[in-house]
């Protein structure tokens, strides 16, 4: 059975590349409180948007879908879940709220992880929420021809309870020792959790909820205001590749944590950069609301829908956004593409 010991991390993690990522995240973390104090009213709206995006993205990664309208209604508790997907989405909403409101008091112990998993399936009473897997599972992948193959065989059902106890105890001890940066220890813990794969279902979503919990407990709370799960969803291919590369040789304790640690640090840094950019733009008192929308197009080459613009600027009303977009199209400053729900706008780079 694999042992877990974070008292000494692999030398490969003390590399120039990873240390640069860690230093950059530290720099953004140093500005974090200033950002939050700057516009607490707007950040409250950003928090609500991030909660919806995080819940939707984390579930979509696992193939759990609902419409944007239903997701919004479920998140605001204006509707009851009407199928299995919506019950699982509602469960994620509940656990995310628990973590957001109580992370300082939630130690990542085995019994706590079981309770969070139980709450993940609160709306699915027939599911095995709050219990470790009762049968060996495998992580499989299907290629383009439809052929399925086993990519990784997790810890056996009999070894799982003890493995989880050792995993959580050694991690808590390592964090308390303050010898290594939590930004290195957290991805290691998440990778090991996913390799144990302790539950029949919900392992991926639990790993992302635990990622938020551990980051928040270490003071990195960007995930409350900018959806880390959405960044993972947008980079899903790289996410799975890093997991695969870091799980090779895991049972023999010969795996490399480097690929997954590098990937997750990149996700965290991306979240901080986007958060910083949004807050600075919101906080720029020299710009009117229409000017802020114009500047958003100046700084982006991607297609932006009205929904995306409103998510970036929670203090701008729908009517203001619509008027501004019409004016920018009229000026030929931006180009309207698509129609109906697929309508979006892109910067006219020749203007």
MIVEX-269745 format. One line per 4 residues: number of its first residue (from 1); their letters; for each residue x, y, z of N, C-alpha, C, O. Coordinates in steps of 0.02 Angstrom, whole numbers. Example, Ala and Ser with C-alpha at 12.3 -4.5 7.8 and 13.67 -1.06 7.14 Angstrom:
2
1	AS	660 -284 390 615 -225 390 660 -165 390 712 -166 423 | 642 -112 354 684 -53 357 645 2 394 670 57 402
END
This chain:
351
1	XXXX	42 -60 0 0 0 0 44 62 0 95 66 34 | 23 111 -39 62 172 -44 63 211 22 13 214 57 | 120 239 38 125 282 98 118 354 76 128 371 18 | 102 397 124 96 469 110 138 506 161 129 496 222
5	XXXX	183 547 137 226 585 183 245 650 149 285 651 102 | 217 705 174 232 770 145 284 808 186 293 868 178 | 319 772 230 371 806 270 430 825 226 467 872 243 | 439 790 171 490 809 122 461 802 53 442 747 32
9	XXXX	457 857 17 428 855 -50 483 841 -101 541 854 -87 | 465 814 -159 516 798 -210 555 860 -231 528 915 -236 | 619 850 -244 662 905 -265 638 938 -329 649 998 -340 | 604 899 -372 582 926 -436 532 984 -427 525 1026 -472
13	XXXX	499 987 -369 451 1040 -357 484 1105 -336 453 1158 -338 | 547 1101 -317 584 1162 -299 623 1185 -361 683 1194 -360 | 586 1193 -414 617 1212 -478 607 1286 -491 564 1318 -461 | 646 1313 -536 642 1384 -553 573 1401 -581 544 1452 -563
17	XXXX	547 1357 -624 482 1370 -656 426 1372 -605 384 1418 -606 | 424 1323 -560 370 1321 -511 377 1377 -460 328 1406 -438 | 439 1392 -441 449 1446 -393 428 1514 -421 405 1558 -384 | 436 1523 -486 412 1584 -519 336 1589 -515 309 1643 -502
21	XXXX	302 1533 -526 229 1532 -521 207 1547 -450 161 1587 -439 | 240 1516 -401 223 1527 -331 234 1600 -312 192 1630 -279 | 290 1629 -333 305 1699 -317 254 1746 -347 233 1794 -315 | 233 1732 -409 184 1774 -442 117 1772 -405 83 1823 -398
25	XXXX	97 1712 -383 34 1705 -345 40 1741 -279 -8 1773 -257 | 98 1737 -246 108 1772 -183 99 1847 -192 70 1881 -150 | 125 1873 -249 120 1945 -262 47 1966 -268 27 2017 -240 | 7 1926 -305 -64 1942 -311 -100 1935 -245 -144 1975 -229
29	XXXX	-81 1885 -206 -113 1875 -141 -100 1936 -96 -144 1955 -56 | -42 1967 -103 -26 2026 -63 -72 2085 -78 -83 2127 -35 | -99 2087 -139 -145 2140 -158 -218 2122 -146 -263 2163 -152 | -229 2060 -127 -297 2032 -122 -342 2073 -77 -398 2090 -96
33	XXXX	-319 2089 -18 -360 2126 30 -376 2196 5 -431 2222 18 | -328 2227 -30 -340 2294 -57 -395 2292 -110 -437 2337 -113 | -394 2239 -151 -446 2232 -202 -514 2224 -169 -563 2255 -190 | -516 2182 -117 -580 2166 -84 -608 2228 -49 -668 2239 -49
37	XXXX	-564 2267 -18 -586 2327 17 -608 2382 -31 -649 2425 -14 | -580 2380 -92 -592 2435 -139 -665 2442 -158 -692 2497 -157 | -697 2387 -176 -766 2391 -198 -804 2330 -170 -820 2284 -207 | -818 2332 -106 -851 2274 -74 -920 2262 -104 -943 2205 -107
41	XXXX	-954 2315 -128 -1020 2307 -157 -1018 2268 -222 -1058 2223 -234 | -969 2286 -264 -962 2252 -328 -937 2180 -318 -959 2134 -353 | -892 2171 -271 -864 2105 -259 -917 2057 -233 -913 1997 -245 | -967 2083 -199 -1022 2040 -177 -1059 2012 -237 -1079 1954 -237
45	XXXX	-1067 2053 -288 -1098 2029 -350 -1053 1980 -387 -1076 1932 -416 | -987 1994 -386 -939 1948 -417 -940 1880 -383 -934 1829 -416 | -948 1881 -317 -952 1819 -279 -1011 1777 -302 -1005 1716 -311 | -1069 1809 -312 -1129 1773 -333 -1120 1744 -403 -1139 1687 -416
49	XXXX	-1090 1784 -448 -1078 1760 -516 -1030 1700 -515 -1041 1651 -550 | -977 1705 -475 -927 1651 -471 -958 1587 -444 -941 1532 -466 | -1004 1593 -396 -1037 1534 -368 -1076 1497 -423 -1074 1435 -427 | -1112 1534 -464 -1151 1504 -518 -1104 1472 -569 -1115 1416 -591
53	XXXX	-1052 1509 -588 -1005 1483 -638 -969 1421 -612 -960 1373 -649 | -948 1422 -549 -911 1366 -521 -954 1303 -519 -932 1249 -537 | -1016 1311 -497 -1061 1254 -493 -1075 1225 -562 -1073 1165 -571 | -1089 1269 -610 -1103 1245 -677 -1043 1212 -709 -1049 1158 -738
57	XXXX	-984 1243 -703 -924 1217 -735 -902 1151 -705 -887 1104 -742 | -900 1146 -639 -876 1085 -607 -920 1025 -624 -895 970 -632 | -985 1037 -630 -1030 982 -648 -1026 966 -723 -1030 908 -742 | -1017 1017 -765 -1011 1003 -837 -949 962 -852 -950 921 -898
61	XXXX	-895 972 -815 -835 932 -825 -850 858 -819 -820 816 -852 | -898 842 -776 -917 772 -764 -978 751 -807 -1006 697 -795 | -997 793 -855 -1053 775 -898 -1122 787 -868 -1171 757 -890 | -1125 831 -818 -1189 847 -784 -1211 916 -807 -1179 966 -791
65	XXXX	-1266 918 -843 -1288 981 -875 -1359 1001 -856 -1400 959 -838 | -1371 1066 -861 -1438 1094 -862 -1433 1159 -900 -1378 1181 -917 | -1490 1191 -915 -1488 1254 -953 -1463 1311 -908 -1464 1305 -846 | -1441 1365 -938 -1419 1424 -900 -1475 1451 -856 -1464 1472 -799
69	XXXX	-1535 1449 -884 -1593 1475 -847 -1607 1432 -785 -1620 1459 -731 | -1605 1367 -794 -1618 1322 -737 -1561 1325 -686 -1573 1323 -626 | -1500 1331 -710 -1443 1337 -664 -1450 1399 -621 -1441 1396 -561 | -1468 1455 -652 -1477 1517 -615 -1533 1510 -564 -1526 1533 -507
73	XXXX	-1588 1478 -583 -1644 1470 -537 -1626 1423 -479 -1645 1435 -422 | -1589 1370 -494 -1568 1323 -441 -1520 1357 -392 -1525 1347 -332 | -1473 1396 -419 -1424 1429 -376 -1457 1481 -331 -1435 1491 -274 | -1510 1513 -356 -1545 1563 -315 -1602 1532 -276 -1642 1567 -244
77	XXXX	-1605 1465 -278 -1656 1425 -242 -1727 1449 -259 -1771 1452 -216 | -1736 1466 -322 -1803 1485 -346 -1838 1427 -381 -1894 1433 -405 | -1803 1369 -383 -1832 1310 -414 -1807 1248 -379 -1752 1247 -350 | -1847 1195 -381 -1828 1131 -352 -1797 1088 -408 -1820 1090 -465
81	XXXX	-1746 1048 -391 -1717 1004 -443 -1769 954 -469 -1807 924 -430 | -1769 944 -535 -1820 901 -564 -1792 838 -597 -1831 798 -623 | -1727 829 -596 -1697 768 -622 -1631 755 -587 -1609 794 -545 | -1599 700 -605 -1537 681 -571 -1483 735 -578 -1449 752 -529
85	XXXX	-1474 761 -639 -1423 813 -649 -1435 873 -604 -1388 899 -573 | -1496 895 -600 -1511 954 -559 -1506 939 -485 -1490 984 -446 | -1517 877 -465 -1507 859 -394 -1433 862 -377 -1414 884 -322 | -1390 840 -423 -1318 842 -410 -1292 913 -412 -1247 931 -374
89	XXXX	-1319 953 -456 -1301 1024 -459 -1320 1059 -394 -1281 1099 -367 | -1379 1044 -369 -1402 1075 -306 -1359 1053 -247 -1346 1092 -202 | -1337 991 -249 -1292 967 -196 -1226 1004 -197 -1199 1021 -145 | -1199 1015 -257 -1136 1053 -263 -1145 1123 -236 -1101 1150 -201
93	XXXX	-1202 1153 -252 -1218 1221 -226 -1214 1223 -150 -1186 1270 -121 | -1242 1171 -118 -1243 1169 -45 -1173 1163 -16 -1156 1198 32 | -1133 1118 -43 -1065 1108 -16 -1022 1170 -29 -983 1189 14 | -1029 1200 -87 -991 1260 -102 -1008 1315 -53 -964 1352 -30
97	XXXX	-1072 1322 -35 -1093 1373 14 -1063 1358 82 -1041 1404 117 | -1062 1295 102 -1032 1276 167 -959 1296 169 -935 1324 218 | -923 1282 115 -851 1298 112 -841 1374 112 -798 1399 148 | -880 1410 73 -873 1483 71 -883 1516 139 -848 1563 157
101	XXXX	-930 1490 176 -950 1522 239 -912 1496 300 -910 1530 352 | -882 1437 295 -854 1406 355 -784 1378 347 -761 1339 389 | -748 1397 294 -684 1364 280 -634 1369 337 -594 1323 346 | -636 1422 375 -589 1429 431 -597 1375 483 -551 1359 520
105	XXXX	-656 1345 486 -672 1296 538 -675 1225 512 -692 1178 549 | -658 1215 447 -664 1149 417 -595 1120 404 -562 1138 355 | -572 1076 447 -509 1041 437 -521 984 388 -572 950 392 | -476 972 341 -486 920 290 -473 849 318 -432 812 291
109	XXXX	-508 832 371 -502 765 400 -548 717 363 -594 738 328 | -535 653 372 -574 603 335 -648 607 350 -689 605 304 | -666 614 414 -737 617 430 -771 679 401 -830 677 383 | -733 734 395 -759 795 365 -770 786 290 -821 807 263
113	XXXX	-722 755 257 -729 742 185 -790 697 172 -826 707 124 | -801 648 216 -860 605 209 -924 645 218 -973 634 182 | -924 692 264 -983 734 275 -997 779 215 -1054 787 195 | -944 807 187 -952 849 128 -978 808 68 -1020 831 30
117	XXXX	-953 748 62 -977 704 8 -1050 685 20 -1089 680 -28 | -1069 674 82 -1139 661 98 -1183 719 77 -1236 709 48 | -1160 780 91 -1199 840 73 -1202 850 -2 -1250 879 -28 | -1150 828 -37 -1149 832 -110 -1208 794 -140 -1233 811 -193
121	XXXX	-1229 742 -105 -1285 700 -129 -1347 708 -85 -1389 663 -80 | -1353 766 -53 -1410 778 -9 -1477 771 -45 -1526 747 -16 | -1478 793 -108 -1541 791 -146 -1549 725 -184 -1597 716 -222 | -1502 678 -174 -1505 613 -208 -1502 558 -155 -1450 526 -147
125	XXXX	-1557 547 -119 -1557 502 -61 -1537 430 -76 -1515 394 -32 | -1545 409 -139 -1528 340 -156 -1454 332 -172 -1429 276 -178 | -1418 387 -178 -1347 384 -193 -1307 365 -130 -1332 370 -74 | -1245 344 -140 -1203 322 -84 -1162 380 -57 -1102 373 -44
129	XXXX	-1194 438 -47 -1159 496 -20 -1137 485 51 -1174 458 92 | -1075 506 66 -1049 501 134 -1020 433 150 -1005 418 208 | -1012 390 100 -982 324 111 -928 311 59 -935 330 1 | -875 278 82 -822 260 35 -849 208 -15 -900 175 -2
133	XXXX	-814 201 -70 -836 155 -122 -843 84 -95 -806 64 -50 | -890 47 -122 -901 -22 -100 -881 -72 -153 -894 -132 -147 | -847 -48 -205 -821 -92 -257 -761 -58 -289 -758 3 -293 | -713 -98 -311 -655 -69 -344 -677 -32 -407 -721 -55 -443
137	XXXX	-646 25 -419 -663 64 -479 -601 76 -521 -544 67 -497 | -612 96 -582 -556 111 -627 -570 178 -660 -627 200 -666 | -517 211 -682 -523 272 -721 -509 254 -793 -453 236 -811 | -561 258 -834 -556 237 -904 -561 296 -950 -584 350 -930
141	XXXX	-539 287 -1011 -546 339 -1062 -566 306 -1128 -549 249 -1140 | -603 342 -1168 -626 317 -1232 -595 357 -1288 -598 419 -1288 | -564 323 -1337 -532 359 -1392 -583 378 -1445 -643 365 -1437 | -560 408 -1498 -605 434 -1550 -642 378 -1587 -695 390 -1616
145	XXXX	-615 317 -1585 -648 261 -1618 -700 228 -1573 -734 181 -1594 | -705 253 -1511 -754 224 -1464 -726 168 -1422 -763 137 -1383 | -661 154 -1429 -630 101 -1390 -612 127 -1320 -581 179 -1314 | -632 90 -1269 -619 110 -1200 -559 72 -1172 -551 12 -1186
149	XXXX	-519 106 -1133 -462 73 -1101 -453 100 -1030 -471 157 -1016 | -426 58 -987 -413 78 -918 -351 122 -917 -296 101 -936 | -360 184 -894 -303 230 -889 -268 224 -822 -207 231 -818 | -307 212 -769 -277 208 -702 -322 165 -658 -383 170 -661
153	XXXX	-291 124 -617 -328 84 -569 -316 112 -499 -261 106 -473 | -367 143 -469 -358 174 -403 -347 124 -347 -346 63 -358 | -340 151 -287 -333 110 -226 -392 63 -219 -449 81 -236 | -380 3 -195 -433 -47 -188 -483 -26 -135 -468 15 -91
157	XXXX	-543 -54 -138 -596 -38 -91 -574 -52 -19 -594 -16 27 | -535 -105 -8 -515 -124 59 -461 -77 87 -457 -67 148 | -420 -49 44 -366 -6 66 -387 67 73 -352 107 105 | -444 85 44 -464 156 41 -472 190 108 -444 244 117
161	XXXX	-509 162 157 -517 198 221 -450 214 254 -440 270 279 | -404 166 256 -339 179 287 -298 229 247 -265 272 275 | -302 223 180 -265 270 138 -289 341 149 -248 387 152 | -354 351 155 -381 418 167 -360 445 235 -346 504 241
165	XXXX	-359 403 285 -337 425 351 -265 449 349 -248 502 376 | -222 409 317 -151 428 314 -141 491 271 -100 534 287 | -178 495 216 -173 553 173 -191 618 210 -152 666 208 | -247 619 243 -270 680 277 -226 697 337 -210 756 348
169	XXXX	-206 647 375 -164 661 434 -97 690 415 -74 738 445 | -64 660 365 2 684 345 -2 753 314 43 794 322 | -56 766 278 -64 833 248 -73 885 302 -41 938 300 | -117 873 349 -130 921 404 -66 933 443 -51 990 461
173	XXXX	-28 881 455 36 889 491 85 932 451 120 974 479 | 87 920 386 134 958 343 116 1031 340 160 1074 341 | 51 1047 335 29 1117 335 46 1150 401 68 1207 402 | 35 1114 456 49 1142 523 124 1154 532 143 1201 567
177	XXXX	166 1113 502 238 1120 510 265 1182 475 318 1208 493 | 229 1207 425 248 1267 387 317 1264 357 352 1315 351 | 338 1204 338 404 1195 307 400 1209 233 446 1238 204 | 345 1190 202 337 1199 130 276 1243 116 228 1245 154
181	XXXX	279 1276 60 224 1321 40 161 1280 27 164 1229 -8 | 104 1301 54 41 1265 41 25 1260 -33 -9 1213 -54 | 49 1307 -73 37 1305 -145 68 1244 -178 47 1224 -232 | 118 1215 -147 148 1153 -171 114 1092 -140 103 1041 -174
185	XXXX	96 1097 -77 66 1040 -42 -5 1027 -65 -26 969 -70 | -43 1079 -80 -114 1070 -98 -122 1030 -163 -161 983 -164 | -86 1046 -217 -93 1004 -278 -70 932 -266 -99 886 -295 | -20 922 -224 2 854 -209 -54 815 -175 -68 758 -192
189	XXXX	-87 847 -127 -143 816 -91 -200 799 -140 -227 744 -138 | -217 845 -183 -272 835 -230 -255 778 -279 -299 737 -295 | -194 776 -303 -174 722 -348 -180 655 -312 -206 607 -340 | -156 651 -250 -160 588 -213 -233 569 -199 -251 510 -202
193	XXXX	-275 618 -183 -346 605 -172 -377 574 -234 -414 525 -230 | -362 602 -292 -391 577 -355 -364 508 -372 -399 468 -403 | -302 493 -353 -274 427 -366 -305 374 -319 -312 317 -338 | -321 394 -258 -358 349 -213 -428 338 -241 -454 282 -240
197	XXXX	-459 391 -267 -527 388 -296 -574 354 -246 -600 300 -259 | -585 386 -188 -616 351 -131 -691 337 -137 -718 299 -97 | -725 368 -186 -798 361 -188 -821 327 -252 -786 326 -303 | -880 298 -249 -909 269 -309 -921 322 -362 -914 310 -422
201	XXXX	-939 382 -340 -955 437 -386 -940 503 -351 -941 507 -290 | -926 554 -391 -916 621 -362 -844 637 -345 -831 689 -313 | -796 596 -365 -725 608 -347 -698 672 -378 -664 711 -345 | -715 683 -443 -690 744 -476 -717 807 -444 -680 854 -432
205	XXXX	-783 808 -432 -813 867 -402 -788 878 -331 -777 935 -310 | -780 824 -293 -753 831 -225 -682 858 -227 -663 898 -184 | -642 837 -276 -573 861 -281 -572 937 -292 -528 971 -265 | -619 962 -332 -619 1035 -344 -646 1073 -284 -623 1128 -270
209	XXXX	-694 1045 -249 -718 1077 -187 -663 1077 -134 -654 1127 -99 | -626 1022 -129 -571 1020 -81 -515 1068 -101 -482 1097 -57 | -504 1076 -166 -453 1125 -188 -471 1195 -163 -428 1230 -136 | -533 1214 -170 -555 1279 -145 -547 1284 -70 -521 1333 -44
213	XXXX	-570 1232 -35 -566 1232 38 -494 1242 61 -481 1284 104 | -447 1205 33 -377 1208 55 -345 1275 36 -305 1302 74 | -363 1301 -23 -337 1367 -42 -363 1421 5 -325 1464 27 | -428 1419 19 -457 1469 64 -425 1466 133 -409 1518 163
217	XXXX	-415 1406 158 -385 1398 225 -314 1426 228 -290 1445 281 | -281 1427 171 -213 1454 168 -211 1527 147 -158 1555 136 | -270 1558 140 -274 1630 126 -282 1648 54 -283 1707 37 | -286 1598 9 -293 1612 -63 -367 1608 -81 -391 1554 -100
221	XXXX	-403 1663 -75 -476 1661 -81 -501 1687 -148 -560 1704 -155 | -457 1689 -197 -478 1714 -263 -536 1674 -292 -577 1701 -329 | -539 1609 -276 -592 1566 -302 -662 1586 -281 -711 1562 -310 | -668 1628 -231 -733 1653 -210 -761 1704 -260 -821 1711 -267
225	XXXX	-716 1739 -294 -736 1794 -338 -725 1780 -412 -753 1815 -455 | -685 1730 -427 -669 1713 -496 -668 1637 -500 -628 1605 -466 | -710 1608 -541 -719 1535 -542 -658 1497 -565 -640 1498 -624 | -626 1462 -518 -570 1418 -535 -594 1358 -574 -560 1334 -619
229	XXXX	-654 1333 -557 -681 1276 -593 -693 1292 -667 -684 1248 -709 | -712 1354 -682 -723 1373 -751 -657 1373 -790 -655 1354 -848 | -603 1395 -758 -538 1394 -790 -518 1321 -804 -490 1306 -857 | -530 1277 -757 -515 1206 -767 -557 1178 -825 -531 1141 -867
233	XXXX	-621 1197 -828 -664 1173 -882 -637 1197 -950 -637 1158 -998 | -614 1258 -954 -588 1285 -1017 -522 1253 -1037 -503 1254 -1095 | -486 1224 -988 -421 1192 -1002 -425 1117 -985 -378 1088 -960 | -484 1089 -999 -497 1020 -977 -448 969 -1006 -428 922 -972
237	XXXX	-428 979 -1068 -380 933 -1098 -314 933 -1060 -286 880 -1045 | -289 993 -1045 -226 998 -1007 -235 971 -936 -188 942 -908 | -294 981 -908 -310 954 -841 -302 879 -840 -268 852 -796 | -334 845 -887 -331 772 -888 -262 747 -907 -240 695 -882
241	XXXX	-227 783 -950 -159 762 -969 -112 767 -908 -70 723 -898 | -119 821 -869 -76 828 -810 -91 775 -759 -46 749 -726 | -155 758 -750 -174 704 -705 -144 638 -727 -115 600 -687 | -150 624 -791 -123 561 -817 -47 558 -808 -21 507 -785
245	XXXX	-13 611 -826 60 611 -821 84 606 -749 136 575 -736 | 47 635 -702 68 633 -632 47 568 -597 70 554 -542 | 3 529 -628 -19 467 -596 21 406 -618 15 353 -588 | 63 414 -669 104 358 -693 153 338 -638 192 380 -614
249	XXXX	152 275 -617 196 250 -565 174 268 -495 213 261 -447 | 112 292 -487 88 315 -422 89 259 -370 112 270 -314 | 64 201 -386 61 146 -338 130 125 -314 139 104 -257 | 179 131 -358 248 113 -341 286 170 -308 345 164 -293
253	XXXX	252 227 -298 282 288 -270 338 314 -313 389 340 -288 | 330 308 -379 380 331 -427 352 384 -473 383 403 -523 | 293 409 -457 261 459 -500 292 527 -491 326 541 -441 | 281 570 -540 303 640 -537 243 685 -523 195 685 -560
257	XXXX	247 723 -469 194 771 -453 198 833 -499 149 870 -504 | 255 842 -530 269 904 -565 215 925 -615 192 983 -612 | 192 881 -661 143 904 -710 79 932 -679 54 984 -700 | 53 897 -629 -10 920 -599 0 983 -557 -42 1027 -557
261	XXXX	55 986 -520 69 1046 -479 76 1107 -525 49 1160 -511 | 113 1098 -580 122 1154 -627 55 1175 -656 41 1235 -662 | 14 1126 -675 -52 1143 -703 -94 1182 -654 -121 1234 -671 | -100 1158 -592 -145 1190 -544 -119 1259 -524 -158 1305 -514
265	XXXX	-53 1267 -518 -25 1333 -504 -42 1381 -561 -56 1440 -548 | -39 1357 -622 -56 1398 -679 -129 1420 -677 -145 1477 -695 | -173 1376 -656 -244 1392 -649 -254 1446 -596 -291 1494 -607 | -222 1438 -539 -229 1486 -484 -203 1555 -506 -234 1606 -492
269	XXXX	-145 1555 -539 -117 1619 -563 -163 1652 -614 -172 1713 -613 | -192 1612 -659 -239 1640 -709 -298 1672 -674 -322 1725 -694 | -323 1639 -621 -380 1666 -584 -362 1733 -552 -401 1780 -555 | -303 1738 -522 -282 1800 -491 -272 1856 -543 -290 1914 -531
273	XXXX	-244 1839 -600 -234 1890 -652 -301 1917 -676 -310 1978 -684 | -348 1872 -689 -414 1894 -712 -450 1935 -658 -482 1985 -673 | -445 1912 -596 -477 1947 -540 -448 2018 -534 -485 2067 -527 | -382 2023 -537 -348 2088 -533 -370 2134 -589 -384 2193 -579
277	XXXX	-372 2106 -650 -392 2146 -708 -462 2173 -701 -476 2231 -715 | -508 2130 -679 -578 2151 -672 -586 2205 -619 -621 2255 -629 | -554 2194 -561 -562 2242 -506 -532 2309 -524 -561 2361 -509 | -473 2308 -556 -441 2371 -574 -484 2410 -625 -488 2471 -621
281	XXXX	-515 2374 -671 -557 2408 -720 -620 2436 -687 -642 2491 -703 | -649 2397 -641 -708 2420 -605 -691 2481 -562 -731 2528 -554 | -631 2480 -533 -611 2532 -485 -585 2596 -519 -573 2646 -485 | -577 2594 -585 -551 2653 -620 -605 2707 -623 -651 2705 -664
285	XXXX	-599 2755 -579 -650 2808 -572 -648 2857 -631 -694 2897 -639 | -596 2855 -671 -591 2900 -728 -632 2877 -788 -639 2913 -837 | -658 2815 -784 -696 2787 -839 -770 2782 -822 -789 2762 -767 | -811 2802 -870 -883 2791 -862 -898 2717 -875 -854 2680 -897
289	XXXX	-959 2695 -862 -977 2626 -873 -971 2607 -947 -944 2553 -962 | -995 2648 -994 -985 2631 -1065 -911 2628 -1084 -892 2587 -1125 | -871 2673 -1055 -799 2672 -1070 -766 2609 -1045 -718 2584 -1075 | -790 2583 -989 -762 2520 -963 -778 2462 -1010 -736 2418 -1019
293	XXXX	-837 2462 -1039 -855 2409 -1087 -811 2415 -1149 -787 2365 -1176 | -800 2477 -1172 -757 2488 -1230 -685 2463 -1215 -654 2431 -1257 | -661 2478 -1155 -594 2458 -1137 -588 2382 -1132 -536 2353 -1145 | -643 2350 -1112 -643 2277 -1108 -629 2247 -1177 -591 2199 -1183
297	XXXX	-659 2276 -1229 -646 2252 -1297 -574 2270 -1319 -543 2232 -1356 | -549 2327 -1295 -480 2346 -1311 -430 2293 -1287 -379 2280 -1319 | -447 2263 -1230 -399 2217 -1198 -413 2143 -1214 -382 2099 -1184 | -459 2130 -1260 -477 2061 -1273 -486 2049 -1348 -511 2092 -1384
301	XXXX	-466 1990 -1370 -476 1970 -1440 -531 1916 -1445 -546 1892 -1500 | -560 1898 -1388 -611 1845 -1389 -680 1874 -1403 -692 1934 -1396 | -725 1829 -1422 -794 1849 -1430 -826 1858 -1362 -818 1815 -1318 | -860 1912 -1353 -891 1927 -1288 -967 1933 -1297 -990 1974 -1337
305	XXXX	-1004 1893 -1261 -1077 1899 -1262 -1098 1951 -1210 -1059 1971 -1167 | -1160 1972 -1215 -1187 2019 -1165 -1183 1989 -1096 -1167 2023 -1047 | -1197 1924 -1091 -1194 1889 -1026 -1124 1892 -997 -1115 1903 -937 | -1074 1881 -1039 -1004 1883 -1015 -986 1953 -991 -951 1961 -941
309	XXXX	-1009 2004 -1026 -994 2073 -1006 -1026 2089 -939 -995 2120 -896 | -1089 2069 -930 -1124 2081 -866 -1092 2043 -809 -1092 2066 -752 | -1064 1984 -823 -1029 1946 -771 -965 1981 -751 -946 1979 -692 | -931 2012 -798 -869 2048 -783 -883 2113 -745 -843 2135 -704
313	XXXX	-940 2144 -760 -957 2208 -728 -1025 2202 -694 -1076 2224 -722 | -1028 2173 -635 -1092 2163 -601 -1128 2228 -584 -1188 2228 -571 | -1091 2285 -584 -1123 2348 -566 -1152 2384 -627 -1182 2437 -620 | -1145 2355 -687 -1173 2385 -747 -1239 2351 -763 -1244 2289 -764
317	XXXX	-1291 2390 -775 -1357 2363 -788 -1361 2334 -858 -1321 2350 -902 | -1411 2291 -868 -1422 2261 -934 -1436 2315 -987 -1410 2312 -1042 | -1477 2364 -968 -1495 2416 -1016 -1434 2457 -1037 -1427 2474 -1096 | -1390 2473 -989 -1329 2511 -1005 -1285 2471 -1052 -1257 2498 -1100
321	XXXX	-1278 2407 -1039 -1237 2364 -1081 -1266 2360 -1152 -1228 2364 -1201 | -1332 2353 -1157 -1364 2348 -1223 -1355 2412 -1264 -1339 2410 -1323 | -1365 2469 -1232 -1357 2534 -1266 -1285 2542 -1289 -1272 2564 -1346 | -1237 2525 -1245 -1166 2533 -1262 -1146 2487 -1320 -1110 2508 -1365
325	XXXX	-1170 2426 -1319 -1154 2379 -1373 -1182 2404 -1440 -1149 2399 -1491 | -1243 2430 -1439 -1272 2457 -1500 -1230 2515 -1528 -1218 2519 -1588 | -1208 2559 -1482 -1168 2616 -1503 -1100 2594 -1532 -1077 2621 -1582 | -1069 2545 -1500 -1004 2520 -1523 -1010 2485 -1591 -965 2489 -1632
329	XXXX	-1066 2451 -1601 -1078 2419 -1666 -1089 2473 -1719 -1063 2468 -1775 | -1127 2523 -1701 -1142 2578 -1748 -1077 2614 -1769 -1070 2635 -1826 | -1031 2621 -1721 -966 2653 -1735 -921 2608 -1776 -869 2629 -1800 | -941 2545 -1783 -899 2494 -1814 -837 2479 -1772 -787 2453 -1797
333	XXXX	-842 2495 -1706 -787 2481 -1660 -785 2407 -1642 -732 2379 -1630 | -845 2377 -1640 -850 2305 -1629 -895 2276 -1683 -933 2312 -1715 | -889 2211 -1693 -929 2176 -1744 -976 2127 -1709 -955 2089 -1666 | -1038 2129 -1728 -1088 2083 -1700 -1086 2018 -1739 -1089 2018 -1801
337	XXXX	-1081 1962 -1704 -1079 1896 -1736 -1133 1851 -1705 -1148 1858 -1646 | -1161 1806 -1744 -1211 1761 -1719 -1278 1796 -1713 -1286 1854 -1730 | -1327 1757 -1687 -1394 1784 -1679 -1429 1749 -1621 -1409 1694 -1601 | -1481 1782 -1595 -1518 1752 -1540 -1475 1741 -1479 -1436 1785 -1459
341	XXXX	-1480 1681 -1449 -1441 1665 -1389 -1367 1661 -1404 -1325 1664 -1358 | -1349 1652 -1469 -1278 1646 -1488 -1247 1713 -1508 -1191 1714 -1534 | -1283 1767 -1496 -1256 1833 -1514 -1194 1849 -1471 -1194 1840 -1410 | -1143 1873 -1505 -1082 1894 -1470 -1051 1953 -1508 -1074 1971 -1562
345	XXXX	-999 1982 -1480 -967 2041 -1509 -892 2032 -1506 -865 2004 -1458 | -858 2056 -1557 -786 2051 -1559 -755 2116 -1583 -785 2151 -1624 | -698 2133 -1558 -663 2195 -1575 -649 2197 -1649 -624 2149 -1677 | -664 2252 -1680 -646 2263 -1750 -573 2286 -1752 -559 2346 -1743
349	XXX	-528 2240 -1764 -457 2256 -1759 -433 2303 -1814 -379 2332 -1809 | -473 2312 -1866 -454 2357 -1920 -480 2428 -1908 -464 2473 -1946 | -520 2437 -1856 -547 2503 -1841 -493 2546 -1811 -505 2604 -1794
END
